C-alpha cells in the first residue's frame, strides 16, 4: 500500500483518514463525496508529493483550504461543491503551480476572484455557480493564459464581458446564465480563436448575434433561451464551421428554420424550438 501512486476512494462517515499520511509515494488522490471536512484535509496536506487532488463535495471551509496551501506541487485541483469562500480562495492562490482548477459552487465573490487572479499558470478554470460580478470578471480577465473558462451562473453583465474579451487564448467559453446582453456579445466577438461558446440565457437578440457571427472558428454554439429571431438565424448560418448548434427557446419562425435547414455541416442541433410567444405581437 505504501508504494501506491494513485488512489481513488470514498470514505464512510466517521472513518479516520490518518492512515493516508503514510502513503508517501502518492501523486494522485481522488476522495470525493465523502464529507471529510477540514480535519480530513489536514491529513491530506501531509502528502507533499501530490500533483493531482480531487476533493469535491466534502464539506470543506476556508480552514481546509489553508491546509491545502501547503501542497506546493499540486498542478490539478478539483474542490467544487464546498464552501471555501473568498478567504479560502486566498489560500488556494498560494498554489502558484496550478494549471487546472475546478472551484465551482464555493460561494466565491469578486474578492475571491481577485485572489485567484494570482494563479498565472492556469489554463483551465471552472468557477461557475459562484457570485462573480463585473468586478470579479476584471480579475479573471488577468489570467491571460486561460484556454478554457466556465464562468456560467454568476452575475456578469456587459462590462464583465468586456474584461473577459482580453483572454485572447480562450478556445472554450461558457458564460451562460448571466446578463451580458447584445453589448456583451459585441465584446466577446473579439475572441477570434473561440471554438466552443455557450452563451445561452443572456438576453441576446439579433444585434448580438450579428457581432458573434464574426467568430469564424466556432464549431460548438449554444445560444438557446435568448431573444433571437429569423434575422439572427441568418447571421448564425454564416458560421460555416459550426457542427453543434443549440438554439431552442428563441423567437424563430419559418424563415429562420429555412436558414437552419441549409446548414448542411451540422452534426447536431436542437430542432424543437419550443417557440416563445413573440413579445411584440
C-alpha positions in Angstrom: 0.0 0.0 0.0 2.7 2.5 0.8 4.0 2.3 -2.7 0.7 3.5 -4.2 1.0 6.4 -6.6 -2.7 6.7 -7.4 -5.7 6.3 -5.2 -9.5 6.7 -5.7 -11.7 6.2 -2.6 -14.8 7.3 -0.8 -14.7 7.5 3.0 -17.6 6.4 5.2 -18.8 8.9 7.7 -16.7 8.8 10.8 -13.8 6.9 9.2 -10.4 8.1 10.1 -8.0 9.5 7.5 -4.8 9.5 9.4 -3.6 6.4 7.6 -3.5 8.4 4.3 -0.5 10.4 5.5 1.6 7.2 5.3 1.3 7.0 1.5 4.4 9.0 0.8 4.6 7.9 -2.9 1.0 9.1 -3.7 0.8 11.5 -6.6 -2.9 11.4 -7.5 -5.7 11.3 -4.9 -9.4 11.3 -5.6 -11.5 11.3 -2.4 -14.8 13.0 -3.3 -18.4 13.0 -1.9 -17.1 11.8 1.5 -17.6 14.9 3.7 -14.1 14.6 5.2 -14.3 18.2 6.4 -11.4 20.4 7.3 -9.9 17.8 9.6 -9.6 15.3 6.7 -7.8 17.9 4.6 -5.3 18.3 7.4 -4.2 14.7 6.9 -4.1 15.1 3.1 -1.9 18.1 3.5 0.9 15.9 4.7 1.1 14.3 1.3 3.5 16.9 0.0 4.2 15.0 -3.2 0.6 15.2 -4.6 0.2 16.7 -8.0 -3.5 15.9 -8.6 -6.2 16.2 -5.9 -9.9 15.7 -6.2 -11.8 16.6 -3.0 -15.2 17.8 -4.4 -18.2 17.8 -2.1 -16.5 17.2 1.2 -17.8 19.9 3.5 -14.5 21.9 3.3 -14.3 25.5 4.5 -11.6 28.2 4.4 -9.8 26.4 7.1 -9.4 23.3 5.0 -8.2 25.5 2.1 -5.5 26.8 4.4 -4.2 23.2 4.8 -4.3 22.7 1.1 -2.0 25.7 0.6 0.9 23.5 1.9 0.7 21.2 -1.2 3.2 23.2 -3.4 3.4 20.5 -6.1 -0.3 20.5 -7.0 -1.0 21.2 -10.6 -4.6 19.9 -10.8 -7.1 20.7 -8.1 -10.8 19.8 -8.0 -12.5 21.4 -5.0 -16.0 22.1 -6.2 -19.2 21.9 -4.1 -17.5 23.0 -0.9 -17.7 26.4 0.9 -14.3 27.9 0.9 -15.4 31.5 0.1 -13.1 34.4 -0.5 -10.8 33.6 2.4 -10.3 30.1 1.1 -9.6 31.5 -2.3 -6.8 33.4 -0.8 -5.1 30.2 0.4 -5.7 28.5 -2.9 -3.9 31.4 -4.6 -0.7 30.3 -2.9 -0.6 27.2 -5.2 1.2 29.0 -7.9 1.9 25.9 -9.9 -1.8 25.1 -10.6 -2.7 24.7 -14.3 -6.2 23.3 -13.8 -8.6 24.5 -11.1 -12.3 23.4 -10.7 -13.7 25.5 -7.9 -17.4 25.9 -8.8 -20.1 26.1 -6.1 -17.9 27.6 -3.4 -19.6 30.9 -2.5 -16.8 32.9 -4.2 -17.3 36.6 -4.8 -15.3 39.3 -6.5 -12.8 39.4 -3.7 -12.2 35.7 -4.1 -11.7 36.2 -7.9 -9.1 38.8 -7.1 -7.0 36.3 -5.1 -7.4 33.6 -7.8 -6.1 36.0 -10.5 -2.7 35.5 -8.9 -2.6 31.9 -10.4 -0.8 32.9 -13.6 -0.1 29.3 -14.7 -3.8 28.4 -15.0 -5.0 27.2 -18.4 -8.3 25.7 -17.3 -10.7 27.4 -14.8 -14.2 26.3 -13.8 -15.6 29.0 -11.5 -19.3 28.6 -12.3 -22.2 28.8 -9.8 -20.5 31.4 -7.6 -21.1 35.1 -7.0 -18.7 36.7 -9.6 -19.8 40.0 -10.9 -18.2 42.5 -13.3 -15.5 43.4 -10.9 -14.6 39.8 -10.4 -14.6 39.3 -14.2 -11.9 42.1 -14.3 -9.6 39.9 -12.2 -10.4 36.7 -14.2 -9.5 38.7 -17.3 -6.0 39.0 -16.0 -5.4 35.2 -16.4 -4.1 35.7 -19.9 -3.0 32.1 -20.4 -6.5 30.6 -20.0 -7.8 28.4 -22.8 -10.9 27.0 -21.1 -13.2 29.1 -18.9 -16.5 28.1 -17.3 -18.0 31.2 -15.6 -21.7 30.4 -16.1 -24.3 31.0 -13.5 -22.7 34.1 -12.0 -23.7 37.8 -12.0 -21.8 39.1 -15.1 -23.1 42.0 -17.2 -21.8 43.6 -20.4 -18.9 45.3 -18.5 -17.7 41.9 -17.3 -17.9 40.5 -20.8 -15.6 43.4 -21.8 -12.9 42.3 -19.3 -13.2 38.7 -20.4 -12.6 39.7 -24.0 -9.0 40.2 -23.0 -8.5 36.5 -22.8 -7.1 36.0 -26.3 -6.1 32.4 -25.9 -9.6 31.2 -25.0 -10.8 28.2 -27.0 -13.8 27.3 -24.8 -16.0 29.8 -23.0 -19.2 29.0 -21.1 -20.8 32.3 -19.9 -24.4 31.1 -19.9 -26.9 32.3 -17.3 -25.5 35.8 -16.9 -26.8 39.1 -18.1 -24.3 40.3 -20.8 -26.9 41.2 -23.5 -26.1 42.5 -27.0 -23.4 44.8 -25.7 -21.6 42.0 -24.0 -21.8 39.9 -27.2 -20.1 42.8 -29.0 -17.1 42.5 -26.7 -16.9 38.7 -27.0 -16.7 38.8 -30.7 -13.1 39.9 -30.2 -12.3 36.3 -29.1 -11.5 35.2 -32.6 -9.9 31.9 -31.5 -13.0 30.6 -29.8 -14.2 27.2 -31.0 -16.8 26.4 -28.3 -19.2 29.0 -26.9 -22.1 28.7 -24.6 -23.9 32.0 -24.3 -27.4 30.7 -23.5 -29.7 32.6 -21.2 -28.1 36.0 -21.6 -30.9 38.3 -23.1 -29.2 38.3 -26.5 -31.1 39.4 -29.6 -30.3 39.7 -33.3 -27.9 42.5 -32.9 -25.7 40.5 -30.5 -25.8 37.5 -32.9 -24.6 39.8 -35.7 -21.5 40.5 -33.7 -20.9 36.8 -32.8 -21.1 35.9 -36.5 -17.6 37.2 -36.7 -16.3 34.2 -34.7 -15.5 32.1 -37.7 -13.7 29.3 -35.8 -16.7 28.2 -33.8 -17.6 24.6 -34.0 -19.9 24.4 -31.0 -22.5 27.1 -30.2 -25.3 27.2 -27.6 -27.4 30.3 -27.8 -30.7 28.8 -26.5 -33.0 30.8 -24.2 -32.3 34.2 -25.7 -34.3 36.6 -28.0 -33.2 35.5 -31.4 -35.5 35.9 -34.4 -35.1 35.0 -38.1 -32.6 37.7 -38.8 -30.4 36.4 -36.1 -30.5 32.9 -37.5 -29.4 34.3 -40.9 -26.2 35.6 -39.2 -25.7 32.2 -37.5 -26.0 30.4 -40.8 -22.8 32.3 -41.9 -20.8 30.3 -39.4 -19.6 27.6 -41.8 -17.5 25.7 -39.2 -20.4 25.1 -36.8 -21.2 21.4 -36.3 -23.1 21.5 -33.0 -25.8 24.2 -32.6 -28.4 24.6 -29.8 -30.9 27.3 -30.4 -34.1 26.3 -28.8 -36.4 28.7 -26.9 -36.0 31.7 -29.1 -38.4 33.5 -31.5 -37.7 31.6 -34.7 -40.2 31.3 -37.5 -40.3 29.6 -40.9 -37.7 31.9 -42.4 -35.2 31.1 -39.6 -36.0 27.4 -39.9 -35.1 27.6 -43.6 -31.7 29.1 -42.8 -31.0 26.3 -40.4 -32.0 23.6 -42.9 -29.3 25.0 -45.2 -26.6 24.4 -42.7 -25.6 21.0 -44.0 -22.5 20.8 -41.9 -24.4 20.4 -38.7 -24.0 17.1 -36.9 -26.4 18.0 -34.1 -28.8 20.8 -33.5 -31.9 21.3 -31.5 -34.8 21.1 -33.9 -37.5 21.5 -31.3 -37.5 25.3 -31.0 -40.4 25.4 -28.5 -41.4 28.7 -29.9 -41.9 31.6 -27.4 -44.8 33.9 -27.9 -43.4 37.0 -29.6 -43.3 39.8 -27.1 -44.1 42.3 -29.9 -47.2 40.5 -31.1 
